[in-house]
Amino acid sequence: MNNLLRWLPPLDHRVWILIAGRLLSQLGSGFTLFYAPIFFVQQVGLPATLVGVGIGSGSLAGVLGRILGGTFSDSPRVGRRYTLLLSAAVSALADLFLALTHDFSTFLMGNLLMGFGIGLYWPATEATVADLTTLDERNEAFALTRLADSLGLGLGVVLGGALIAATGAYRALFVIDGISFLIFFGIVYGAIAETRNPATPSHRVLQGWALALGDRTLLIYVTVNILMTTYLAHVNSTLPLYFSKFVPLANATGFSSSALSLLFSWHVVLAALTQLPVARALKGYRRTQLLMLSSLLWGVSFVLVWVTGVAPMGHLVWAVAALGMMAIATVVYMPAASALVVDFAPESLRGVYLSINSLCWAVGYFVGPVVGGWTMDQSSAIAHRSWLGWAASVLISLVILRHLDRRLSRTSI
């Protein structure tokens, strides 16, 4: 235990408190993530189309939440702490609506509130971590934050499945999720003071956003970040379908459900195990160099997916290699992306800049599933070749990142 504690980075205790609180709240979210659509369709009786509309509306509310989350975080009247408290309170209220859902209007309200609450959370928590860490600590701090998210979601999915198997009490999942957000509220309220420097100058709302959107460095970064978040979204939404529909096995077409479960469990476990070691091993590199490395790893992983679909044998081995490469690409990307934004963001606009960073995810998670869904409806030849197209798109991100690296080098970032 002592060796483990010495191995962990010596971060501010408030960062550890925030990480622990996030692990707890994500544990509750994992309870509901995979089982909510099943419950609302099969037990509440809502049409699958309306369930999709409701869940999609939460993403749209998340865009508004991210915009306001960044604005509130930079406001001297609100700040990071109260934005986190508001996020936890809204999310807990969302779970109340979802636990009581018997019709579409209640279900819609629950999803709107949940999307809004999660949107508020991201700019505020990343700004808080940035406030409490030094330049050299941020990669590992953001890596640990993401690790807490992954572990919490993973454990929540497992425990939620066990609870459903034992009791069938789907509504209890939302109650437990709501309680986890209330505990997170209590942790932030009792243990984390406001981290925004009161001496930092403030901007009027529209002025702050105008300054951020006029920052050429930020806009260059946004272009490549949308591409990389699209990779993540595309893999999450499309790869399971591709593996189940287009991989030509000896006795069937596509991996079985159990094989897919094992493959994606391998992906999640590897990402969790390597998050901190990778961040520490790559600590001496510039953030832009790390994003270039992540892009290259994505390119290799897309080629491996293509090989999985066209190889005459060894499909499972190729799939394991592809998902392993994607796990490392994700682990390299996530902390470096957030830390890079903090590096060039003015302290007075840190929340707004991180809000824009978070909005890239909203765009990526719209584009990725749409493009991926279209390719999966085409012929097997197009479905196979699409992965080579994704691999080729990595060249675009590398060119942009090279330009961004030179630009930041001139300003000593």
VENRAVEN-V666927 format. One record per backbone hydrogen bond with DSSP energy under -0.5 kcal/mol. CO is the residue of the C=O (numbers start at 1). NH is the residue of the N-H. Records with the same first field share a line. If there is no record, write none. Layout:
# VENRAVEN-V666927
CO=NH ; NH
This chain:
# VENRAVEN-V666927
1=5
2=6
3=7
4=8
9=11
12=15 ; 16
13=17
14=18
15=19
16=20
17=21
18=22
19=23
20=24
21=25
22=26
23=27
24=28
25=29
26=30
27=31
28=32
29=32 ; 33
30=34
32=36
35=39
36=40
37=41
38=42
39=43 ; 44
40=46
47=51
48=52
49=53
50=54
51=55
52=56
53=57
54=58
55=59
56=60
57=61
58=62
59=63
60=63 ; 64
61=65
62=66
63=67
64=68
65=69
66=70
67=71
68=72
69=73
70=74
71=75
72=75 ; 79
75=79
78=82
79=83
80=84
81=85
82=86
83=87
84=88
85=89
86=90
87=91
88=92
89=93
90=94
91=95
92=96
93=97
94=98
95=99
96=100
98=101
103=107
104=108
105=109
106=110
107=111
108=112
109=113
110=114
111=115
112=116
113=117
114=118
115=119
116=120
117=121
118=122
119=123
120=124
121=125
122=126
123=127
124=128
125=129
126=130
127=131
128=132
130=133
132=12
134=138
137=141
138=142
139=143
140=144
141=145
142=146
143=147
144=148
145=149
146=150
147=151
148=152
149=153
150=154
151=155
152=156
153=157
154=158
155=159
156=160
157=161
158=162
159=163
160=164
161=165
162=166
163=167 ; 168
164=168
168=170
169=172 ; 173
170=173 ; 174
171=175
172=176
173=177
174=178
175=179
176=180
177=181
178=182
179=183
180=184
181=185
182=186
183=187
184=188
185=189
186=190
187=191
188=192
191=193
197=200
204=208
205=209
206=210
207=211
208=212
209=213
210=214
212=215
214=216
215=219
216=220
217=221
218=222
219=223
220=224
221=225
222=226
223=227
224=228
225=229
226=230
227=231
228=232
229=233
230=234
231=235
232=236
233=237
234=238 ; 239
235=239 ; 240
238=242
239=243
240=244
241=245
242=246 ; 247
243=255
246=248
247=249 ; 254
252=249 ; 254
256=260
257=261
258=262
259=263
260=264
261=265
262=266
263=267
264=268
265=269
266=270
267=271
268=272
269=273
270=274
271=275
274=278
275=279
276=280
277=281
278=282
280=283
282=285
286=290
287=291
288=292
289=293
290=294
291=295
292=296
293=297
294=298
295=299
296=300
297=301
298=302
299=303
300=304
301=305
302=306
303=307
304=308
305=309
306=310
307=311
309=248
314=318
315=319
316=320
317=321
318=322
319=323
320=324
321=325
322=326
323=327
324=328
325=329
326=330
327=331
328=332
329=333
330=334
331=335
332=336
333=337
334=338
335=339
336=340
337=341
338=342
339=343
340=344
341=345
346=349
347=350
349=353
350=354
351=355
352=356
353=357
354=358
355=359
356=360
357=361
358=361 ; 362
359=363
360=364
361=365
363=366 ; 367
364=368
366=370
367=371
368=372
369=373
370=374
371=375
372=376
373=377
374=377
375=378
379=383
380=384
381=385
382=386
383=387
384=387 ; 388
385=388 ; 389
386=390
387=391
388=392
389=393
390=394
391=394
392=395
393=396 ; 397
394=398
395=399
396=400
397=401
398=402
399=403
400=404
401=405
402=406
403=407
404=408
405=409
406=410
407=411
408=411 ; 413
409=412
